[in-house]
Amino acid sequence: MDAKLLEILVCPVCKGPLHLDKARQELICRGDRLAFAIKDGIPVMLESEARELPADEEVGS
């Protein structure tokens, strides 16, 4: 994922920062505990498509 793109993207729900999880190819919003998939290098920034992070799943750094 392009670092410059990551700098300008924010969570579509809370407008907070996103953190890249390279292993899962997801952008993580720690505040909302949502994971937005990256498909073919393109982040899917739709709340309806986001994966909710379970309470026991550690939020990436």
SULBELLIN-V980497 format. One record per backbone hydrogen bond with DSSP energy under -0.5 kcal/mol. CO is the residue of the C=O (numbers start at 1). NH is the residue of the N-H. Records with the same first field share a line. If there is no record, write none. Layout:
CO=NH ; NH
This chain:
2=6
3=7
4=8
5=8 ; 9
9=18
11=15
16=11
19=28
20=22
21=25 ; 26
25=38
26=21 ; 28
27=36
28=19 ; 30
29=33 ; 34
33=53
34=29
35=37 ; 51
36=27
37=39 ; 44
38=40
39=42
41=43
42=39
43=45
45=47
46=49 ; 50
47=50
50=52
51=35
54=57
58=60
